[in-house]
Amino acid sequence: MSAAPRPLHPTLHGSTAEILRRCYRYESPADVLARAVRLLATADGHLDPAGRIITGPRTGRRT
C-alpha cells in the first residue's frame, strides 16, 4: 500500500495573496486556487470538457 501524496503548499506572490484576501474574502484560498488551476488547465487544453487530463498529442497546442 502506498502513502497518499502530500499536498502542495505554494508560496504566494504578494499581489496574489492580496487578490485572494480582497476578492475572495469568504472562500477558502485553497478552493479558489484549485478552481483557478482547473480553469487554466482547461483553457490550455490539458483537460477535456469533463475535467479529465488529456494524454497524448494535442492539436492546436499553444507554445
C-alpha positions in Angstrom: 0.0 0.0 0.0 1.4 3.4 -1.0 1.0 6.5 1.0 -1.2 9.3 -0.2 0.7 12.2 -1.9 1.5 15.2 0.3 -0.5 18.3 -0.6 1.4 21.2 -2.1 1.7 24.4 -0.1 2.8 27.0 -2.6 4.3 30.4 -1.6 2.0 33.1 -3.0 3.3 36.3 -4.5 2.2 39.3 -2.6 -0.3 40.5 -5.2 -1.8 37.0 -5.5 -2.3 36.9 -1.7 -3.9 40.3 -1.8 -6.3 39.3 -4.6 -7.3 36.2 -2.6 -7.8 38.3 0.6 -9.8 41.1 -1.0 -11.7 39.5 -3.9 -12.4 36.0 -2.4 -12.8 37.0 1.2 -15.4 34.4 2.1 -13.9 31.5 0.2 -11.1 29.1 1.2 -7.9 30.2 -0.6 -7.2 26.5 -1.4 -10.6 26.2 -3.1 -10.1 29.4 -5.1 -6.6 28.3 -6.3 -7.9 24.8 -7.1 -10.7 26.3 -9.3 -8.2 28.7 -10.9 -5.8 25.8 -11.8 -8.7 23.8 -13.3 -9.8 26.8 -15.4 -6.2 27.4 -16.6 -5.6 23.7 -17.4 -8.9 23.6 -19.4 -8.0 26.8 -21.3 -4.6 25.5 -22.1 -6.1 22.3 -23.5 -4.8 19.9 -20.7 -8.3 18.9 -19.6 -11.3 17.7 -21.6 -14.8 19.2 -21.1 -15.4 16.5 -18.4 -12.3 17.6 -16.4 -10.2 14.6 -17.3 -6.5 15.1 -18.1 -5.8 14.8 -21.8 -2.9 12.5 -22.6 -1.1 12.1 -25.9 -0.5 14.6 -28.7 -2.8 17.6 -28.9 -3.6 19.7 -31.9 -3.7 23.5 -31.7 -1.3 23.5 -28.7 0.0 26.8 -27.6 3.7 27.3 -27.5 
